[in-house]
Amino acid sequence: MSKKRKQYSAEFKAKVALAALSNDETVAELASRFGVHPTMINAWKRSLAENASDIFQKGHKSKKQNEAQVDELYRQIGKLQVECDFLSRKLSL
């Protein structure tokens, strides 16, 4: 029997990390309130603190948006290459 890991949304992680940064409650209290392990809260808090400056950079785009755009462009290049190869073979016959 395999256990399935629970996936948390970025919004949820941000909410928990901001609550941890505010220091109104201890990490243990936050863990029981949100139902998340304290180690995860500390990791999200550290990640937020380290990457917070990226939000304020000019022309900020998330890495996921950039990766999705690159993937789409590679897909289009592959499609065009297949079409070009097909047409060149048909014209040479």
C-alpha positions in Angstrom: 0.0 0.0 0.0 1.6 3.3 -1.1 0.9 6.6 0.6 0.0 9.5 -1.6 1.7 12.8 -0.6 -0.6 15.7 -0.1 -0.1 18.6 -2.5 -0.5 22.2 -1.2 -1.3 25.1 -3.4 1.0 28.1 -3.7 -1.6 30.3 -2.0 -1.9 28.0 1.0 1.9 27.9 1.3 2.1 31.7 1.1 -0.6 32.1 3.7 1.1 29.7 6.2 4.5 31.3 5.6 3.2 34.8 6.1 1.6 33.7 9.3 4.9 32.1 10.4 6.8 35.3 9.6 4.4 37.4 11.6 5.5 35.6 14.8 2.0 35.9 16.4 1.9 32.1 17.0 4.6 29.5 17.4 5.3 27.1 14.6 3.8 24.3 16.6 0.5 26.3 17.0 0.5 27.0 13.3 1.1 23.4 12.5 -1.9 22.3 14.5 -4.1 25.1 13.1 -3.2 24.4 9.4 -2.7 20.6 9.8 0.9 20.8 8.4 4.2 19.5 9.8 6.3 22.1 11.5 9.3 21.3 9.3 7.2 22.2 6.2 6.2 25.5 7.7 9.9 26.3 8.5 10.9 25.4 4.9 8.1 27.6 3.4 9.0 30.5 5.8 12.7 30.2 4.7 11.8 30.1 1.1 9.5 33.1 1.4 12.2 35.1 3.2 14.9 34.2 0.6 12.8 34.9 -2.5 10.7 37.9 -1.3 13.0 40.3 -3.2 12.2 38.6 -6.5 8.6 39.9 -6.3 9.7 43.5 -6.5 12.1 43.2 -9.4 11.1 45.1 -12.5 9.5 42.9 -15.2 9.0 40.1 -12.7 7.6 36.9 -14.2 7.4 33.6 -12.3 9.6 30.8 -13.3 6.6 28.6 -14.1 5.3 31.2 -16.5 8.6 31.3 -18.3 8.9 27.5 -18.4 5.4 27.2 -19.8 6.2 29.8 -22.5 9.4 28.0 -23.4 7.6 24.7 -23.6 5.0 26.1 -25.9 7.6 27.6 -28.1 9.5 24.3 -28.4 6.2 22.6 -29.2 5.6 25.0 -32.0 9.1 24.7 -33.4 8.7 20.9 -33.4 5.4 21.2 -35.3 6.9 23.5 -37.8 9.9 21.3 -38.3 7.7 18.3 -39.0 5.6 20.3 -41.5 8.7 21.6 -43.2 10.2 18.1 -43.5 6.9 16.7 -44.9 6.6 19.5 -47.5 10.2 19.2 -48.6 9.8 15.4 -49.1 6.6 15.9 -51.1 8.2 18.6 -53.3 11.2 16.5 -54.1 9.2 13.6 -55.4 
